[in-house]
Amino acid sequence: MESPNLSSLGQNLKTVRLAQGLSLSQLASNAGIAKSNLSRIEQGEGNPTIETIWRLAVQLKVPFGDLIAGSHEFLGENGIQVKLIDQGSDDPRVDVYWMSCAANTMKLSEAHTDGTTERLTLISGELFVGPKDAMQRLGAGDTFMLKADQPHGYQTKGTAATAMLVITYPKQKEAP
């Protein structure tokens, strides 16, 4: 896979960070990444992992799709690739991704924002999904919903898998 153009990610990240009044140092510290790495990401350079982008989204309290919006390419590493297909605008917010997983891949995800859920429909192959200690086997056509505000994972064995991943974020609280 070629490296995706990350300029839209960098611009989106910088816009959200500045709108929240955060310095590079503050966000980098909160997300547990080096300030120099965050600076490179904002400049459209570097090669952030999906986990790094998720960590930044959680720290900024924005949907993952807000950071990768405008990127029409797959993002991924270690056999897992995702592409934003549709970015919702309703409340609750619902984003749709195409996900492909190479054979013999294991991807553990950190907890997302409180109240976030994922609904995964397997298109092809075989995929194990869920909390690391209680993964469920999915075959083509199967759907599984999980609480994404807890650590969870995806695993393939001998065959690759493709899926539609629908992430639903919690309803926004109204300002008093």
N, C-alpha and C positions, 0 to 999 in steps of 0.2 A: 504494500500500500504506500502511495506517495504521501508525504507530509501535507496535511491540509493547510490552506491559507488561514492563519489564525488572527488576521487583522480585525475581523468583526468581533471575535472573542475579546481581544485586547481592548477595543474601543468600548464594547458593552461593559466590560469589567470596570474600566476607568470611569465611565459615566456613572455607574451605580455607586462606586466607591466615593466619588466626589459629591454626589447628591446626598450621601449619608454623612458627609463631613469627616470621612476617615482618611488618615494619611496612609501612605504605602507601608510605613513601619507598623501602624496599628493593625491593619488588615493582615499583613504578613504574620505578625505575632499571633493574632487571634486564630488564624488558619493553620498555624504551625508550619509555615514554609519560609524560606529565606527571602528577605526583602529584595535581593538581587534577582531571584527567580520571578517574583511577582512583577517587578519592573520589566523584565524581559517579556513576560506574558502580555502585559499591557501594551508593549511595543509591537506585538504581533510576532514575537520571536519565541524561542524555546520550544519545548515539546511537552506541555502539561498532560498528565494522565487524566483519565476520566475522574478518578478519585480526587485529584487536586482541584479540578473544576467543581466537583460536587461539594468539596470542603469549603471552597470560596462561596458557592451559592448558599450553603447553610449559614456561614458566618454573616453574609450580607442579607439573609432572610429573604431571598428571592428564588423563584423556580430556576432549576438548571437551564431550562429553555431560554430564559432571559439572557443568560450569558452566552449561549451558543447561537442565538437568533442571528440570521443572516449568513450563517455558514451552511452551504448547501452540500457539504461533503460529510463523509463518515469520519467520526472521531473514534479513536480506540487504541488499545494496546493489548498485548498478551492474548491475542485470539478473540477478543470481544470488540465489536464495532457497533456504534449507534449513530443514527442520523435522525434529526428532528424532522418529522413529517408535518405536524400541525401543532401550532401553538395557540392554546385557548385564550379567551379573553373574558370568560364568564367567571362567576364566583359561586362555587369553587372552581378553581383553575384546573383545566385538564389539558395535558400535553401528550402527544402521540409520537412514538419513536419506532423506527425499524431497527431491529437488533439482529446481528449475526454473530454466531459463536462457532469458532473452529472446533474440530474434533479434539478430544482430550484436553479440554480447557476447564479451569476452575477460577472463578472470579468472586471474591468476597467484597461486599459493599458495606461501607460504614452506614450508620443510621442517618436517614434524611431528616428534614424538618418534622417536628412533632405533628402527628395527624396525617402524614403523607401515606398514601397507599399506592401499590402497583398492581395492575391487572395485566397478566401476560397471556397471550394466546399464541400457542405454538403453531407455526405454519408448516415447518418441515423438520424432520430429524427427531431426536430424543433429547430432552433437557431435564435436569434435576434443578429445582428451584425452591427457595424458602430459607428458613433459619438453618445455619450450618449443621445443627444437630437433628434436624427434622425435615430434610429436603424431600420434596414430592417429585415423583417421576411424571413427566408429561410426554405424550405422544402427539403427533400431528392432529390438530383440531382441538386439543385440550386447552382449557383456560384455568388459570390459577390466580387467586388474589392474595396478596400478602401485605402485612403492615410494614411499610418501608421505613418507619421511624425506629426500627430495630435493625441490628446488623443482619444481613441476609446474603445469599449467594446464588450463583448460577454455575452449573457444571454439565459438561458434555462428556460422553465416554468415547466410543469408537466412531461416532458419526457427528458431522456438523449439524447445527440447528439454526433456524431462522424464526423470528417471532415478532409480533407487534406488541409493544410495551406501552401501556396507558398509565401515566402517572397523574394521580389526582392529589392536589394540594388542599389543605384544610381551608374552610371558608375564612375570609379575612374578617377580623374583628372590627366592628364599627367604632370610630373615634367617639369618645363621650361628648 
